[in-house]
């Protein structure tokens, strides 16, 4: 589903990766771990085609990523960035921005329940909820898009232990999703099927 073939990336003197190769099958989960500033988020941006590698090839669903097919590849991907800055003020506005239809809305409320967002918190403004609640509301929206590839940048960074357990339970219940994440969290890292340390 996602394949890196001898991928190298550097920013000036900072080497992010050199001849990195891996092959993540559909339904697999890979965690990129390592200290802050090592370039974990940059590897997710390579998959999205936001930045290009200095050398090597990246394949999404069997096709080499290039300028011709990048937009088709992105249609298969949901990206949850580490720092969430949205042009909306609530979960309701977020679902309107994403033009959710009834099926998506049903999934959204299902995932909110699964992630422990109480009914009285669903309609609150983002300024009225904690960072962890906002993160879970955005997660629920991302999952409701029901795309085959999830890119999760520090997905549990703002969550307490109980919320992390809830999120892991939800992720483990997904069928056939291919997940690439970054994390410092031991509990999250241990539940992934593969780990690459930078």
C-alpha positions in Angstrom: 0.0 0.0 0.0 2.9 2.4 0.9 6.4 1.7 -0.2 9.6 3.6 0.2 12.5 2.6 -2.1 15.9 4.0 -1.1 14.4 7.4 -0.1 16.8 10.1 1.1 15.9 13.5 2.4 17.9 16.3 4.0 17.5 19.9 4.9 20.9 21.5 4.7 23.1 19.7 7.2 20.1 17.9 8.8 19.8 14.3 7.4 16.1 13.2 7.8 16.7 9.8 6.2 19.2 8.1 3.9 18.3 5.2 1.6 15.2 4.5 3.7 13.2 1.5 2.4 10.0 -0.1 3.8 6.9 -1.8 2.4 3.7 -1.4 4.4 0.9 -3.7 3.3 -2.7 -2.8 3.4 -4.0 -2.9 7.0 -0.6 -2.5 8.5 0.4 0.2 11.0 3.8 1.8 11.0 5.1 4.2 13.7 7.9 6.6 13.1 9.5 7.3 16.5 12.4 9.5 17.6 13.3 12.7 19.3 11.7 16.0 18.3 13.3 17.7 15.4 14.4 14.5 13.7 12.0 14.9 10.8 9.2 12.5 11.5 6.6 14.9 10.2 8.6 15.4 7.1 8.3 11.7 6.2 4.5 12.1 6.3 4.7 15.1 4.0 6.7 12.9 1.6 3.8 10.5 1.4 1.4 13.4 0.8 3.7 14.8 -1.9 4.0 18.1 -0.1 7.8 17.8 -0.3 9.9 15.7 -2.6 12.7 13.3 -1.6 16.3 14.1 -2.7 16.4 10.6 -4.2 14.5 7.4 -4.2 11.0 6.4 -5.0 7.7 6.4 -3.1 4.8 4.2 -4.1 1.1 4.5 -3.1 -1.1 1.6 -3.9 1.4 0.3 -6.4 1.9 3.5 -8.3 5.1 5.6 -8.1 4.2 9.0 -6.6 4.7 11.8 -9.2 3.1 15.1 -10.3 0.7 13.3 -12.6 -1.0 11.1 -9.9 -0.4 13.0 -6.7 -4.0 14.3 -6.5 -5.4 10.8 -7.1 -3.1 9.5 -4.3 -4.3 12.2 -1.9 -7.9 11.2 -2.4 -7.0 7.9 -0.6 -5.4 9.7 2.3 -6.6 11.3 5.5 -3.9 13.5 7.3 -4.2 14.4 10.9 -1.5 17.1 11.5 0.2 17.6 14.9 -0.8 21.2 15.2 -4.5 21.6 14.3 -5.3 25.1 13.0 -8.7 25.1 11.3 -10.8 27.8 9.7 -13.8 26.7 11.8 -14.8 27.1 15.5 -16.7 23.9 16.3 -17.2 20.3 15.3 -20.5 21.3 13.6 -18.7 23.8 11.4 -16.0 21.2 10.6 -18.6 18.7 9.3 -20.1 21.5 7.2 -16.7 22.5 5.8 -16.1 18.8 4.9 -19.6 18.7 3.3 -20.5 15.6 5.3 -23.5 13.7 4.0 -25.8 11.7 6.3 -23.6 8.6 6.2 -20.5 10.7 7.2 -22.4 12.4 10.0 -23.6 9.1 11.3 -20.0 7.8 11.4 -18.8 11.1 12.9 -21.2 10.8 15.9 -20.3 7.1 16.2 -16.6 7.9 16.5 -17.3 10.8 18.9 -19.1 8.3 21.2 -16.3 5.8 20.8 -13.7 8.4 21.6 -15.5 9.5 24.8 -16.9 12.8 23.7 -20.1 13.3 25.8 -23.2 14.5 24.1 -23.1 17.9 25.8 -19.6 18.4 24.3 -20.4 17.7 20.7 -21.8 21.1 20.0 -19.3 23.2 22.0 -17.0 25.7 20.4 -13.4 24.6 20.1 -12.5 27.4 22.5 -14.7 25.8 25.1 -13.1 22.4 25.1 -9.7 21.1 26.1 -6.9 20.4 23.6 -7.5 16.7 24.0 -11.3 17.0 23.3 -10.6 19.1 20.2 -8.0 16.6 19.0 -10.6 13.7 19.4 -13.3 15.7 17.6 -10.9 16.3 14.6 -9.9 12.6 14.8 -13.6 11.6 14.6 -14.0 13.8 11.5 -10.9 12.3 9.9 -12.1 8.7 10.5 -15.6 9.6 9.2 -14.1 10.3 5.8 -13.5 6.6 5.6 -10.3 6.6 3.4 -7.9 3.7 3.2 -4.8 5.5 4.4 -4.4 7.4 7.6 -1.4 9.7 8.3 -1.4 10.6 12.0 1.1 13.1 13.3 1.5 12.6 17.1 -2.2 11.5 17.4 -2.2 11.0 21.1 0.0 13.9 22.2 -2.9 15.8 23.9 -4.6 12.8 25.3 -4.6 11.4 28.8 -4.1 7.7 29.4 -7.8 6.7 29.3 -8.4 8.7 26.1 -5.3 7.0 24.6 -6.8 3.6 25.4 -10.1 4.6 23.8 -8.3 5.8 20.7 -6.2 2.6 20.4 -9.4 0.6 20.8 -11.1 2.6 17.9 -8.0 2.3 15.6 -7.7 -1.5 16.3 -11.4 -1.9 15.3 -10.9 -0.4 11.9 -10.9 -2.8 9.0 -8.2 -2.7 6.3 -6.9 0.8 7.1 -3.2 1.4 6.4 -1.8 3.7 9.1 1.5 5.7 9.3 2.0 7.7 12.4 4.6 9.6 14.4 4.7 9.4 18.2 6.7 9.6 21.4 4.1 7.7 23.3 5.2 4.2 24.4 1.6 2.8 24.6 0.8 4.0 21.0 4.2 2.8 19.6 3.8 -0.7 21.1 0.4 -1.2 19.4 1.7 -0.5 15.9 2.7 -3.5 13.8 6.0 -1.9 12.6 8.4 0.8 14.0 11.1 2.8 12.4 13.3 4.8 14.8 14.9 8.0 13.4 
